[in-house]
């Protein structure tokens, strides 16, 4: 399903689910467990901002609708600048939503030597993310980050910082 097909009931439902304390805690536990595993493997975010340039690494970032809603619910982000194939939340070379970034961002390390285990760990954690959707009765849709973000922001369900 494309992001444009999510207009209507999906974004308000994802926003509501992302606001539930139980879902919020489940996502935090998932992300904390990922960081624990990555740390044990010696991975760390170098805060270089290079990973935010998707085209440079030849990849696309995929997320669920719940993740987009959760990111947008965590803080009132500025209106992102949607241009090209870089993440619009990279400001001055850094991630402006680092604390609330989605699963794919949390597991993509540009640190050499991490490539061998990233895919397997991502698939395992994505299964756990799917289980959170199932456990809480949340519609599961997997979509490309930039398109999903544009669609979510265009849905009128999310507030942006004043002056954005």
C-alpha positions as protocol buffer text, in pm:
chain_id: "A"
residue {
  index: 1
  type: UNK
  ca { x: 0 y: 0 z: 0 }
}
residue {
  index: 2
  type: UNK
  ca { x: 135 y: 340 z: -91 }
}
residue {
  index: 3
  type: UNK
  ca { x: 137 y: 629 z: 155 }
}
residue {
  index: 4
  type: UNK
  ca { x: -124 y: 817 z: -47 }
}
residue {
  index: 5
  type: UNK
  ca { x: -361 y: 525 z: 9 }
}
residue {
  index: 6
  type: UNK
  ca { x: -336 y: 578 z: 385 }
}
residue {
  index: 7
  type: UNK
  ca { x: -533 y: 903 z: 379 }
}
residue {
  index: 8
  type: UNK
  ca { x: -852 y: 881 z: 572 }
}
residue {
  index: 9
  type: UNK
  ca { x: -860 y: 667 z: 883 }
}
residue {
  index: 10
  type: UNK
  ca { x: -505 y: 536 z: 908 }
}
residue {
  index: 11
  type: UNK
  ca { x: -314 y: 844 z: 1026 }
}
residue {
  index: 12
  type: UNK
  ca { x: -560 y: 940 z: 1301 }
}
residue {
  index: 13
  type: UNK
  ca { x: -561 y: 576 z: 1419 }
}
residue {
  index: 14
  type: UNK
  ca { x: -180 y: 555 z: 1420 }
}
residue {
  index: 15
  type: UNK
  ca { x: -157 y: 888 z: 1599 }
}
residue {
  index: 16
  type: UNK
  ca { x: -401 y: 770 z: 1865 }
}
residue {
  index: 17
  type: UNK
  ca { x: -215 y: 441 z: 1908 }
}
residue {
  index: 18
  type: UNK
  ca { x: 121 y: 618 z: 1934 }
}
residue {
  index: 19
  type: UNK
  ca { x: -20 y: 832 z: 2216 }
}
residue {
  index: 20
  type: UNK
  ca { x: -122 y: 530 z: 2425 }
}
residue {
  index: 21
  type: UNK
  ca { x: 112 y: 481 z: 2722 }
}
residue {
  index: 22
  type: UNK
  ca { x: 125 y: 104 z: 2671 }
}
residue {
  index: 23
  type: UNK
  ca { x: 227 y: 139 z: 2305 }
}
residue {
  index: 24
  type: UNK
  ca { x: 478 y: 412 z: 2392 }
}
residue {
  index: 25
  type: UNK
  ca { x: 639 y: 184 z: 2654 }
}
residue {
  index: 26
  type: UNK
  ca { x: 643 y: -113 z: 2415 }
}
residue {
  index: 27
  type: UNK
  ca { x: 825 y: 93 z: 2153 }
}
residue {
  index: 28
  type: UNK
  ca { x: 1074 y: 223 z: 2409 }
}
residue {
  index: 29
  type: UNK
  ca { x: 1144 y: -134 z: 2524 }
}
residue {
  index: 30
  type: UNK
  ca { x: 1196 y: -246 z: 2164 }
}
residue {
  index: 31
  type: UNK
  ca { x: 1434 y: 42 z: 2093 }
}
residue {
  index: 32
  type: UNK
  ca { x: 1620 y: -7 z: 2422 }
}
residue {
  index: 33
  type: UNK
  ca { x: 1668 y: -377 z: 2351 }
}
residue {
  index: 34
  type: UNK
  ca { x: 1802 y: -293 z: 2006 }
}
residue {
  index: 35
  type: UNK
  ca { x: 2050 y: -45 z: 2151 }
}
residue {
  index: 36
  type: UNK
  ca { x: 2163 y: -303 z: 2405 }
}
residue {
  index: 37
  type: UNK
  ca { x: 2233 y: -564 z: 2135 }
}
residue {
  index: 38
  type: UNK
  ca { x: 2407 y: -313 z: 1910 }
}
residue {
  index: 39
  type: UNK
  ca { x: 2619 y: -189 z: 2199 }
}
residue {
  index: 40
  type: UNK
  ca { x: 2727 y: -544 z: 2286 }
}
residue {
  index: 41
  type: UNK
  ca { x: 2840 y: -581 z: 1925 }
}
residue {
  index: 42
  type: UNK
  ca { x: 3049 y: -265 z: 1954 }
}
residue {
  index: 43
  type: UNK
  ca { x: 2829 y: -48 z: 1736 }
}
residue {
  index: 44
  type: UNK
  ca { x: 2770 y: 313 z: 1817 }
}
residue {
  index: 45
  type: UNK
  ca { x: 2620 y: 607 z: 1642 }
}
residue {
  index: 46
  type: UNK
  ca { x: 2902 y: 837 z: 1536 }
}
residue {
  index: 47
  type: UNK
  ca { x: 2659 y: 1129 z: 1498 }
}
residue {
  index: 48
  type: UNK
  ca { x: 2811 y: 1205 z: 1159 }
}
residue {
  index: 49
  type: UNK
  ca { x: 2480 y: 1254 z: 983 }
}
residue {
  index: 50
  type: UNK
  ca { x: 2603 y: 1054 z: 684 }
}
residue {
  index: 51
  type: UNK
  ca { x: 2332 y: 790 z: 724 }
}
residue {
  index: 52
  type: UNK
  ca { x: 2062 y: 1052 z: 666 }
}
residue {
  index: 53
  type: UNK
  ca { x: 2169 y: 1082 z: 302 }
}
residue {
  index: 54
  type: UNK
  ca { x: 1987 y: 779 z: 171 }
}
residue {
  index: 55
  type: UNK
  ca { x: 2103 y: 804 z: -191 }
}
residue {
  index: 56
  type: UNK
  ca { x: 2469 y: 819 z: -89 }
}
residue {
  index: 57
  type: UNK
  ca { x: 2432 y: 479 z: 77 }
}
residue {
  index: 58
  type: UNK
  ca { x: 2204 y: 339 z: -191 }
}
residue {
  index: 59
  type: UNK
  ca { x: 1919 y: 264 z: 44 }
}
residue {
  index: 60
  type: UNK
  ca { x: 1571 y: 370 z: 136 }
}
residue {
  index: 61
  type: UNK
  ca { x: 1443 y: 390 z: 490 }
}
residue {
  index: 62
  type: UNK
  ca { x: 1124 y: 195 z: 555 }
}
residue {
  index: 63
  type: UNK
  ca { x: 897 y: 249 z: 854 }
}
residue {
  index: 64
  type: UNK
  ca { x: 554 y: 159 z: 978 }
}
residue {
  index: 65
  type: UNK
  ca { x: 272 y: 410 z: 1007 }
}
residue {
  index: 66
  type: UNK
  ca { x: 287 y: 370 z: 1384 }
}
residue {
  index: 67
  type: UNK
  ca { x: 655 y: 468 z: 1385 }
}
residue {
  index: 68
  type: UNK
  ca { x: 589 y: 782 z: 1181 }
}
residue {
  index: 69
  type: UNK
  ca { x: 309 y: 879 z: 1419 }
}
residue {
  index: 70
  type: UNK
  ca { x: 529 y: 804 z: 1721 }
}
residue {
  index: 71
  type: UNK
  ca { x: 811 y: 1024 z: 1589 }
}
residue {
  index: 72
  type: UNK
  ca { x: 568 y: 1307 z: 1518 }
}
residue {
  index: 73
  type: UNK
  ca { x: 405 y: 1269 z: 1862 }
}
residue {
  index: 74
  type: UNK
  ca { x: 730 y: 1277 z: 2061 }
}
residue {
  index: 75
  type: UNK
  ca { x: 805 y: 1640 z: 2004 }
}
residue {
  index: 76
  type: UNK
  ca { x: 663 y: 1911 z: 1791 }
}
residue {
  index: 77
  type: UNK
  ca { x: 912 y: 1899 z: 1508 }
}
residue {
  index: 78
  type: UNK
  ca { x: 964 y: 2183 z: 1268 }
}
residue {
  index: 79
  type: UNK
  ca { x: 815 y: 2148 z: 923 }
}
residue {
  index: 80
  type: UNK
  ca { x: 1073 y: 1931 z: 751 }
}
residue {
  index: 81
  type: UNK
  ca { x: 1225 y: 2046 z: 426 }
}
residue {
  index: 82
  type: UNK
  ca { x: 1125 y: 1775 z: 184 }
}
residue {
  index: 83
  type: UNK
  ca { x: 1392 y: 1784 z: -83 }
}
residue {
  index: 84
  type: UNK
  ca { x: 1584 y: 1513 z: -259 }
}
residue {
  index: 85
  type: UNK
  ca { x: 1658 y: 1182 z: -96 }
}
residue {
  index: 86
  type: UNK
  ca { x: 1799 y: 1298 z: 238 }
}
residue {
  index: 87
  type: UNK
  ca { x: 1610 y: 1287 z: 564 }
}
residue {
  index: 88
  type: UNK
  ca { x: 1431 y: 1618 z: 617 }
}
residue {
  index: 89
  type: UNK
  ca { x: 1503 y: 1607 z: 990 }
}
residue {
  index: 90
  type: UNK
  ca { x: 1875 y: 1635 z: 942 }
}
residue {
  index: 91
  type: UNK
  ca { x: 1948 y: 1991 z: 1045 }
}
residue {
  index: 92
  type: UNK
  ca { x: 2299 y: 2134 z: 1040 }
}
residue {
  index: 93
  type: UNK
  ca { x: 2439 y: 1787 z: 980 }
}
residue {
  index: 94
  type: UNK
  ca { x: 2264 y: 1623 z: 1276 }
}
residue {
  index: 95
  type: UNK
  ca { x: 1942 y: 1436 z: 1337 }
}
residue {
  index: 96
  type: UNK
  ca { x: 1692 y: 1669 z: 1499 }
}
residue {
  index: 97
  type: UNK
  ca { x: 1469 y: 1378 z: 1609 }
}
residue {
  index: 98
  type: UNK
  ca { x: 1750 y: 1144 z: 1722 }
}
residue {
  index: 99
  type: UNK
  ca { x: 1577 y: 1041 z: 2046 }
}
residue {
  index: 100
  type: UNK
  ca { x: 1258 y: 944 z: 1864 }
}
residue {
  index: 101
  type: UNK
  ca { x: 1400 y: 814 z: 1535 }
}
residue {
  index: 102
  type: UNK
  ca { x: 1245 y: 499 z: 1384 }
}
residue {
  index: 103
  type: UNK
  ca { x: 1381 y: 145 z: 1396 }
}
residue {
  index: 104
  type: UNK
  ca { x: 1559 y: 163 z: 1060 }
}
residue {
  index: 105
  type: UNK
  ca { x: 1756 y: 468 z: 1173 }
}
residue {
  index: 106
  type: UNK
  ca { x: 1848 y: 304 z: 1501 }
}
residue {
  index: 107
  type: UNK
  ca { x: 1998 y: -1 z: 1334 }
}
residue {
  index: 108
  type: UNK
  ca { x: 2178 y: 161 z: 1041 }
}
residue {
  index: 109
  type: UNK
  ca { x: 2537 y: 220 z: 1144 }
}
residue {
  index: 110
  type: UNK
  ca { x: 2785 y: 371 z: 904 }
}
residue {
  index: 111
  type: UNK
  ca { x: 3058 y: 237 z: 1131 }
}
residue {
  index: 112
  type: UNK
  ca { x: 3275 y: -13 z: 944 }
}
residue {
  index: 113
  type: UNK
  ca { x: 3229 y: -376 z: 1049 }
}
residue {
  index: 114
  type: UNK
  ca { x: 2860 y: -352 z: 1137 }
}
residue {
  index: 115
  type: UNK
  ca { x: 2720 y: -445 z: 797 }
}
residue {
  index: 116
  type: UNK
  ca { x: 2749 y: -821 z: 851 }
}
residue {
  index: 117
  type: UNK
  ca { x: 2490 y: -840 z: 1131 }
}
residue {
  index: 118
  type: UNK
  ca { x: 2264 y: -540 z: 1071 }
}
residue {
  index: 119
  type: UNK
  ca { x: 2020 y: -711 z: 835 }
}
residue {
  index: 120
  type: UNK
  ca { x: 1954 y: -1013 z: 1059 }
}
residue {
  index: 121
  type: UNK
  ca { x: 1908 y: -792 z: 1366 }
}
residue {
  index: 122
  type: UNK
  ca { x: 1679 y: -557 z: 1173 }
}
residue {
  index: 123
  type: UNK
  ca { x: 1459 y: -846 z: 1060 }
}
residue {
  index: 124
  type: UNK
  ca { x: 1435 y: -978 z: 1417 }
}
residue {
  index: 125
  type: UNK
  ca { x: 1344 y: -637 z: 1558 }
}
residue {
  index: 126
  type: UNK
  ca { x: 1101 y: -573 z: 1273 }
}
residue {
  index: 127
  type: UNK
  ca { x: 924 y: -896 z: 1372 }
}
residue {
  index: 128
  type: UNK
  ca { x: 903 y: -762 z: 1727 }
}
residue {
  index: 129
  type: UNK
  ca { x: 764 y: -433 z: 1596 }
}
residue {
  index: 130
  type: UNK
  ca { x: 504 y: -629 z: 1400 }
}
residue {
  index: 131
  type: UNK
  ca { x: 415 y: -814 z: 1721 }
}
residue {
  index: 132
  type: UNK
  ca { x: 353 y: -478 z: 1895 }
}
residue {
  index: 133
  type: UNK
  ca { x: 108 y: -391 z: 1617 }
}
residue {
  index: 134
  type: UNK
  ca { x: -65 y: -726 z: 1659 }
}
residue {
  index: 135
  type: UNK
  ca { x: -72 y: -709 z: 2039 }
}
residue {
  index: 136
  type: UNK
  ca { x: -239 y: -367 z: 2043 }
}
residue {
  index: 137
  type: UNK
  ca { x: -462 y: -415 z: 1737 }
}
residue {
  index: 138
  type: UNK
  ca { x: -278 y: -154 z: 1529 }
}
residue {
  index: 139
  type: UNK
  ca { x: -294 y: -163 z: 1150 }
}
residue {
  index: 140
  type: UNK
  ca { x: 48 y: -266 z: 1014 }
}
residue {
  index: 141
  type: UNK
  ca { x: 169 y: -91 z: 702 }
}
residue {
  index: 142
  type: UNK
  ca { x: 532 y: -79 z: 594 }
}
residue {
  index: 143
  type: UNK
  ca { x: 625 y: 216 z: 376 }
}
residue {
  index: 144
  type: UNK
  ca { x: 911 y: 435 z: 261 }
}
residue {
  index: 145
  type: UNK
  ca { x: 998 y: 706 z: 519 }
}
residue {
  index: 146
  type: UNK
  ca { x: 1001 y: 1016 z: 300 }
}
residue {
  index: 147
  type: UNK
  ca { x: 670 y: 935 z: 131 }
}
residue {
  index: 148
  type: UNK
  ca { x: 507 y: 833 z: 457 }
}
residue {
  index: 149
  type: UNK
  ca { x: 627 y: 1144 z: 636 }
}
residue {
  index: 150
  type: UNK
  ca { x: 500 y: 1368 z: 358 }
}
residue {
  index: 151
  type: UNK
  ca { x: 164 y: 1192 z: 365 }
}
residue {
  index: 152
  type: UNK
  ca { x: 137 y: 1206 z: 745 }
}
residue {
  index: 153
  type: UNK
  ca { x: 218 y: 1576 z: 755 }
}
residue {
  index: 154
  type: UNK
  ca { x: -31 y: 1641 z: 476 }
}
residue {
  index: 155
  type: UNK
  ca { x: -306 y: 1453 z: 661 }
}
residue {
  index: 156
  type: UNK
  ca { x: -364 y: 1739 z: 905 }
}
residue {
  index: 157
  type: UNK
  ca { x: -335 y: 1499 z: 1203 }
}
residue {
  index: 158
  type: UNK
  ca { x: -5 y: 1628 z: 1335 }
}
residue {
  index: 159
  type: UNK
  ca { x: 91 y: 1962 z: 1478 }
}
residue {
  index: 160
  type: UNK
  ca { x: 411 y: 2129 z: 1373 }
}
residue {
  index: 161
  type: UNK
  ca { x: 614 y: 2392 z: 1550 }
}
residue {
  index: 162
  type: UNK
  ca { x: 471 y: 2744 z: 1525 }
}
residue {
  index: 163
  type: UNK
  ca { x: 610 y: 2935 z: 1232 }
}
residue {
  index: 164
  type: UNK
  ca { x: 687 y: 2619 z: 1037 }
}
